Amino acid sequence: MGGGTNGGTLTLNGAAGSAFVLNISGAFSLGGNAKILLTGGLTVSDVLFNITGSNSTFSIGGDALFNGTLLAYNSSGAQRTLTITGHNTQINGELLANRILLQSGAHVKKPKEKSKEKDDEDDVVASNSLLPARTSAK
């Protein structure tokens, strides 16, 4: 399926430890105050957005709220960039892509380990920067 929403809300509901895997072929875009919400005990680690395709475009912006893990890594070597924009755009979870571009004060918050004290050390805020993407070794 292709994925994208503008101004809507996607609510995923499940018990803690449930697994949601959304396979998205083509473009992925979240904007216009769109929200991905997790309820019923789900955590960002329970939800995977698997973006497939070699030349897909990806963007999260427009004051959107994303909760989950976004996997947009393509082993074929194609340059795929996830662009995150907007001062009030909030990402809670993991982002794995060839390249990640943070702009205009977007926030990325890494999920806390259950044993860690609450802190803001893992919060990343950028005005105009290019972050190295997390990739797996082969």
FIKOLZA-1660 file (N, C-alpha, C; in steps of 0.1 Angstrom, whole numbers, plus 5000, padded with zeros to 4 digits):
% residues 138
   i   px   py   pz ch aa at
   1 5008 4988 5000  A  M  N
   1 5000 5000 5000  A  M CA
   1 5009 5012 5000  A  M  C
   2 5004 5023 4994  A  G  N
   2 5011 5036 4995  A  G CA
   2 5007 5042 5008  A  G  C
   3 5014 5052 5013  A  G  N
   3 5010 5057 5026  A  G CA
   3 5012 5072 5026  A  G  C
   4 5002 5079 5033  A  G  N
   4 5003 5093 5035  A  G CA
   4 4990 5098 5040  A  G  C
   5 4991 5108 5048  A  T  N
   5 4979 5115 5053  A  T CA
   5 4982 5129 5056  A  T  C
   6 4972 5137 5054  A  N  N
   6 4972 5152 5057  A  N CA
   6 4961 5155 5066  A  N  C
   7 4964 5158 5079  A  G  N
   7 4954 5163 5088  A  G CA
   7 4946 5152 5095  A  G  C
   8 4948 5140 5092  A  G  N
   8 4941 5129 5098  A  G CA
   8 4948 5123 5110  A  G  C
   9 4941 5113 5116  A  T  N
   9 4947 5106 5127  A  T CA
   9 4945 5091 5125  A  T  C
  10 4956 5084 5126  A  L  N
  10 4957 5070 5126  A  L CA
  10 4959 5065 5140  A  L  C
  11 4950 5058 5146  A  T  N
  11 4951 5052 5159  A  T CA
  11 4953 5037 5159  A  T  C
  12 4964 5033 5164  A  L  N
  12 4966 5018 5165  A  L CA
  12 4964 5014 5180  A  L  C
  13 4956 5004 5182  A  N  N
  13 4952 5000 5195  A  N CA
  13 4956 4985 5197  A  N  C
  14 4963 4983 5208  A  G  N
  14 4967 4969 5211  A  G CA
  14 4974 4968 5224  A  G  C
  15 4974 4956 5230  A  A  N
  15 4980 4954 5243  A  A CA
  15 4995 4956 5241  A  A  C
  16 5002 4959 5253  A  A  N
  16 5016 4960 5253  A  A CA
  16 5023 4947 5247  A  A  C
  17 5032 4949 5239  A  G  N
  17 5039 4937 5233  A  G CA
  17 5033 4932 5220  A  G  C
  18 5021 4938 5216  A  S  N
  18 5015 4934 5203  A  S CA
  18 5024 4939 5192  A  S  C
  19 5023 4934 5181  A  A  N
  19 5032 4938 5169  A  A CA
  19 5023 4943 5158  A  A  C
  20 5026 4955 5153  A  F  N
  20 5020 4961 5141  A  F CA
  20 5031 4963 5131  A  F  C
  21 5030 4957 5119  A  V  N
  21 5039 4959 5108  A  V CA
  21 5031 4964 5096  A  V  C
  22 5034 4977 5092  A  L  N
  22 5027 4983 5081  A  L CA
  22 5037 4984 5069  A  L  C
  23 5035 4976 5059  A  N  N
  23 5043 4976 5047  A  N CA
  23 5038 4986 5037  A  N  C
  24 5046 4996 5034  A  I  N
  24 5042 5007 5026  A  I CA
  24 5050 5008 5013  A  I  C
  25 5044 5006 5002  A  S  N
  25 5052 5007 4989  A  S CA
  25 5049 5021 4983  A  S  C
  26 5059 5027 4978  A  G  N
  26 5058 5040 4973  A  G CA
  26 5061 5051 4983  A  G  C
  27 5055 5062 4981  A  A  N
  27 5058 5074 4989  A  A CA
  27 5051 5073 5003  A  A  C
  28 5058 5079 5013  A  F  N
  28 5052 5080 5027  A  F CA
  28 5053 5095 5030  A  F  C
  29 5042 5101 5033  A  S  N
  29 5041 5115 5037  A  S CA
  29 5031 5117 5048  A  S  C
  30 5036 5124 5059  A  L  N
  30 5027 5127 5070  A  L CA
  30 5028 5142 5073  A  L  C
  31 5017 5149 5072  A  G  N
  31 5018 5164 5074  A  G CA
  31 5004 5170 5077  A  G  C
  32 5004 5183 5078  A  G  N
  32 4991 5190 5081  A  G CA
  32 4985 5186 5094  A  G  C
  33 4993 5186 5104  A  N  N
  33 4988 5182 5118  A  N CA
  33 4983 5168 5119  A  N  C
  34 4988 5159 5110  A  A  N
  34 4984 5145 5110  A  A CA
  34 4990 5138 5122  A  A  C
  35 4984 5128 5128  A  K  N
  35 4989 5121 5140  A  K CA
  35 4988 5106 5138  A  K  C
  36 4999 5099 5143  A  I  N
  36 4998 5085 5145  A  I CA
  36 4999 5083 5160  A  I  C
  37 4988 5078 5165  A  L  N
  37 4986 5076 5180  A  L CA
  37 4986 5061 5183  A  L  C
  38 4992 5058 5195  A  L  N
  38 4993 5044 5200  A  L CA
  38 4985 5044 5213  A  L  C
  39 4976 5034 5214  A  T  N
  39 4967 5033 5226  A  T CA
  39 4967 5018 5231  A  T  C
  40 4962 5016 5243  A  G  N
  40 4960 5003 5248  A  G CA
  40 4973 4996 5253  A  G  C
  41 4983 5004 5255  A  G  N
  41 4996 4999 5260  A  G CA
  41 5006 4997 5250  A  G  C
  42 5003 5000 5237  A  L  N
  42 5013 4999 5226  A  L CA
  42 5024 5009 5229  A  L  C
  43 5037 5005 5225  A  T  N
  43 5048 5015 5226  A  T CA
  43 5053 5016 5212  A  T  C
  44 5062 5026 5210  A  V  N
  44 5068 5029 5197  A  V CA
  44 5076 5016 5192  A  V  C
  45 5081 5008 5201  A  S  N
  45 5088 4996 5197  A  S CA
  45 5079 4985 5192  A  S  C
  46 5066 4987 5194  A  D  N
  46 5056 4977 5189  A  D CA
  46 5052 4979 5175  A  D  C
  47 5055 4991 5169  A  V  N
  47 5049 4995 5156  A  V CA
  47 5061 4998 5146  A  V  C
  48 5060 4990 5135  A  L  N
  48 5070 4992 5124  A  L CA
  48 5063 4997 5111  A  L  C
  49 5068 5008 5106  A  F  N
  49 5064 5012 5093  A  F CA
  49 5076 5009 5083  A  F  C
  50 5073 4998 5075  A  N  N
  50 5084 4993 5066  A  N CA
  50 5081 4999 5052  A  N  C
  51 5089 5009 5048  A  I  N
  51 5088 5016 5035  A  I CA
  51 5096 5009 5025  A  I  C
  52 5090 5004 5015  A  T  N
  52 5097 4996 5004  A  T CA
  52 5097 5004 4991  A  T  C
  53 5104 4999 4982  A  G  N
  53 5106 5005 4969  A  G CA
  53 5119 5013 4968  A  G  C
  54 5125 5013 4956  A  S  N
  54 5138 5019 4955  A  S CA
  54 5139 5034 4953  A  S  C
  55 5129 5041 4949  A  N  N
  55 5129 5055 4946  A  N CA
  55 5118 5062 4953  A  N  C
  56 5114 5057 4965  A  S  N
  56 5103 5064 4972  A  S CA
  56 5107 5076 4979  A  S  C
  57 5098 5086 4980  A  T  N
  57 5101 5098 4988  A  T CA
  57 5094 5097 5002  A  T  C
  58 5100 5103 5012  A  F  N
  58 5095 5102 5025  A  F CA
  58 5096 5116 5032  A  F  C
  59 5085 5119 5038  A  S  N
  59 5085 5132 5045  A  S CA
  59 5076 5132 5057  A  S  C
  60 5080 5138 5068  A  I  N
  60 5072 5140 5079  A  I CA
  60 5073 5155 5083  A  I  C
  61 5062 5162 5083  A  G  N
  61 5063 5177 5086  A  G CA
  61 5049 5183 5089  A  G  C
  62 5048 5196 5088  A  G  N
  62 5036 5203 5090  A  G CA
  62 5030 5200 5103  A  G  C
  63 5038 5200 5114  A  D  N
  63 5033 5199 5127  A  D CA
  63 5027 5185 5130  A  D  C
  64 5032 5175 5123  A  A  N
  64 5027 5161 5125  A  A CA
  64 5033 5155 5138  A  A  C
  65 5026 5144 5142  A  L  N
  65 5031 5136 5153  A  L CA
  65 5032 5121 5148  A  L  C
  66 5044 5116 5149  A  F  N
  66 5047 5102 5144  A  F CA
  66 5052 5094 5156  A  F  C
  67 5045 5083 5159  A  N  N
  67 5049 5073 5169  A  N CA
  67 5052 5060 5163  A  N  C
  68 5063 5055 5165  A  G  N
  68 5067 5041 5159  A  G CA
  68 5081 5041 5154  A  G  C
  69 5084 5030 5147  A  T  N
  69 5097 5028 5141  A  T CA
  69 5095 5029 5126  A  T  C
  70 5103 5038 5120  A  L  N
  70 5102 5039 5105  A  L CA
  70 5114 5033 5099  A  L  C
  71 5113 5023 5091  A  L  N
  71 5124 5017 5084  A  L CA
  71 5123 5020 5069  A  L  C
  72 5132 5028 5064  A  A  N
  72 5132 5033 5050  A  A CA
  72 5146 5031 5045  A  A  C
  73 5152 5020 5048  A  Y  N
  73 5165 5017 5043  A  Y CA
  73 5164 5007 5031  A  Y  C
  74 5172 5010 5021  A  N  N
  74 5171 5002 5009  A  N CA
  74 5185 4997 5006  A  N  C
  75 5187 4984 5007  A  S  N
  75 5200 4978 5004  A  S CA
  75 5205 4979 4990  A  S  C
  76 5196 4983 4981  A  S  N
  76 5200 4984 4967  A  S CA
  76 5210 4996 4964  A  S  C
  77 5211 5005 4974  A  G  N
  77 5220 5016 4973  A  G CA
  77 5214 5029 4968  A  G  C
  78 5202 5028 4965  A  A  N
  78 5195 5041 4960  A  A CA
  78 5195 5051 4972  A  A  C
  79 5197 5064 4968  A  Q  N
  79 5197 5074 4978  A  Q CA
  79 5183 5078 4982  A  Q  C
  80 5179 5074 4993  A  R  N
  80 5166 5077 4998  A  R CA
  80 5167 5086 5011  A  R  C
  81 5161 5098 5011  A  T  N
  81 5162 5107 5021  A  T CA
  81 5149 5109 5028  A  T  C
  82 5149 5108 5041  A  L  N
  82 5137 5111 5049  A  L CA
  82 5138 5125 5053  A  L  C
  83 5129 5134 5050  A  T  N
  83 5130 5148 5053  A  T CA
  83 5119 5151 5064  A  T  C
  84 5124 5157 5075  A  I  N
  84 5115 5160 5086  A  I CA
  84 5116 5175 5088  A  I  C
  85 5104 5182 5088  A  T  N
  85 5104 5197 5089  A  T CA
  85 5093 5201 5098  A  T  C
  86 5094 5213 5103  A  G  N
  86 5083 5219 5111  A  G CA
  86 5087 5220 5126  A  G  C
  87 5086 5232 5131  A  H  N
  87 5090 5234 5145  A  H CA
  87 5082 5225 5155  A  H  C
  88 5069 5223 5152  A  N  N
  88 5061 5215 5161  A  N CA
  88 5060 5200 5157  A  N  C
  89 5068 5196 5147  A  T  N
  89 5067 5182 5143  A  T CA
  89 5074 5174 5153  A  T  C
  90 5068 5163 5158  A  Q  N
  90 5073 5155 5169  A  Q CA
  90 5074 5140 5164  A  Q  C
  91 5086 5135 5165  A  I  N
  91 5089 5120 5162  A  I CA
  91 5092 5113 5175  A  I  C
  92 5084 5103 5178  A  N  N
  92 5087 5095 5190  A  N CA
  92 5090 5081 5185  A  N  C
  93 5102 5077 5185  A  G  N
  93 5106 5063 5180  A  G CA
  93 5119 5063 5173  A  G  C
  94 5121 5053 5165  A  E  N
  94 5134 5051 5158  A  E CA
  94 5132 5054 5143  A  E  C
  95 5142 5060 5137  A  L  N
  95 5142 5063 5123  A  L CA
  95 5154 5056 5117  A  L  C
  96 5152 5047 5107  A  L  N
  96 5163 5041 5100  A  L CA
  96 5161 5043 5085  A  L  C
  97 5171 5050 5080  A  A  N
  97 5170 5054 5065  A  A CA
  97 5184 5056 5060  A  A  C
  98 5186 5057 5047  A  N  N
  98 5199 5060 5041  A  N CA
  98 5204 5074 5046  A  N  C
  99 5195 5084 5045  A  R  N
  99 5198 5097 5050  A  R CA
  99 5185 5103 5057  A  R  C
 100 5188 5111 5067  A  I  N
 100 5177 5118 5074  A  I CA
 100 5181 5133 5075  A  I  C
 101 5172 5141 5070  A  L  N
 101 5174 5155 5070  A  L CA
 101 5164 5162 5079  A  L  C
 102 5169 5168 5090  A  L  N
 102 5160 5176 5099  A  L CA
 102 5161 5190 5096  A  L  C
 103 5149 5197 5095  A  Q  N
 103 5149 5211 5092  A  Q CA
 103 5139 5218 5101  A  Q  C
 104 5141 5231 5103  A  S  N
 104 5131 5240 5109  A  S CA
 104 5126 5236 5123  A  S  C
 105 5136 5231 5131  A  G  N
 105 5132 5228 5145  A  G CA
 105 5125 5216 5148  A  G  C
 106 5124 5206 5139  A  A  N
 106 5117 5194 5141  A  A CA
 106 5124 5186 5152  A  A  C
 107 5116 5178 5160  A  H  N
 107 5121 5171 5172  A  H CA
 107 5120 5156 5169  A  H  C
 108 5131 5149 5172  A  V  N
 108 5131 5134 5172  A  V CA
 108 5135 5130 5186  A  V  C
 109 5126 5121 5192  A  K  N
 109 5128 5117 5206  A  K CA
 109 5130 5101 5205  A  K  C
 110 5142 5097 5209  A  K  N
 110 5144 5082 5210  A  K CA
 110 5136 5076 5221  A  K  C
 111 5131 5064 5219  A  P  N
 111 5123 5058 5230  A  P CA
 111 5132 5055 5242  A  P  C
 112 5126 5057 5254  A  K  N
 112 5134 5054 5266  A  K CA
 112 5134 5039 5269  A  K  C
 113 5145 5034 5275  A  E  N
 113 5145 5021 5279  A  E CA
 113 5137 5020 5292  A  E  C
 114 5131 5009 5295  A  K  N
 114 5122 5008 5306  A  K CA
 114 5129 5010 5320  A  K  C
 115 5142 5007 5320  A  S  N
 115 5150 5009 5333  A  S CA
 115 5156 5023 5335  A  S  C
 116 5155 5031 5324  A  K  N
 116 5161 5044 5325  A  K CA
 116 5152 5054 5333  A  K  C
 117 5159 5063 5340  A  E  N
 117 5151 5074 5346  A  E CA
 117 5146 5084 5335  A  E  C
 118 5135 5091 5337  A  K  N
 118 5130 5100 5327  A  K CA
 118 5140 5112 5326  A  K  C
 119 5144 5114 5313  A  D  N
 119 5153 5126 5310  A  D CA
 119 5151 5130 5296  A  D  C
 120 5157 5140 5292  A  D  N
 120 5156 5145 5278  A  D CA
 120 5169 5144 5270  A  D  C
 121 5179 5136 5275  A  E  N
 121 5192 5135 5269  A  E CA
 121 5191 5130 5254  A  E  C
 122 5181 5122 5251  A  D  N
 122 5180 5116 5238  A  D CA
 122 5172 5125 5228  A  D  C
 123 5168 5137 5232  A  D  N
 123 5160 5145 5223  A  D CA
 123 5170 5152 5213  A  D  C
 124 5166 5152 5200  A  V  N
 124 5174 5158 5190  A  V CA
 124 5165 5169 5184  A  V  C
 125 5170 5181 5183  A  V  N
 125 5163 5192 5177  A  V CA
 125 5173 5199 5167  A  V  C
 126 5168 5202 5155  A  A  N
 126 5176 5208 5145  A  A CA
 126 5170 5219 5138  A  A  C
 127 5178 5229 5134  A  S  N
 127 5172 5239 5126  A  S CA
 127 5174 5236 5111  A  S  C
 128 5186 5233 5107  A  N  N
 128 5189 5229 5093  A  N CA
 128 5201 5220 5094  A  N  C
 129 5200 5207 5095  A  S  N
 129 5211 5198 5096  A  S CA
 129 5208 5185 5089  A  S  C
 130 5219 5178 5086  A  L  N
 130 5218 5164 5080  A  L CA
 130 5224 5155 5090  A  L  C
 131 5215 5145 5095  A  L  N
 131 5220 5135 5105  A  L CA
 131 5224 5123 5097  A  L  C
 132 5235 5116 5102  A  P  N
 132 5238 5103 5096  A  P CA
 132 5227 5093 5100  A  P  C
 133 5224 5085 5090  A  A  N
 133 5213 5075 5092  A  A CA
 133 5219 5063 5099  A  A  C
 134 5211 5056 5106  A  R  N
 134 5214 5044 5113  A  R CA
 134 5213 5033 5103  A  R  C
 135 5224 5025 5101  A  T  N
 135 5223 5014 5091  A  T CA
 135 5229 5002 5098  A  T  C
 136 5225 4990 5093  A  S  N
 136 5230 4978 5098  A  S CA
 136 5242 4973 5091  A  S  C
 137 5251 4967 5098  A  A  N
 137 5263 4962 5091  A  A CA
 137 5260 4948 5085  A  A  C
 138 5266 4946 5074  A  K  N
 138 5264 4933 5067  A  K CA
 138 5275 4923 5070  A  K  C
% end
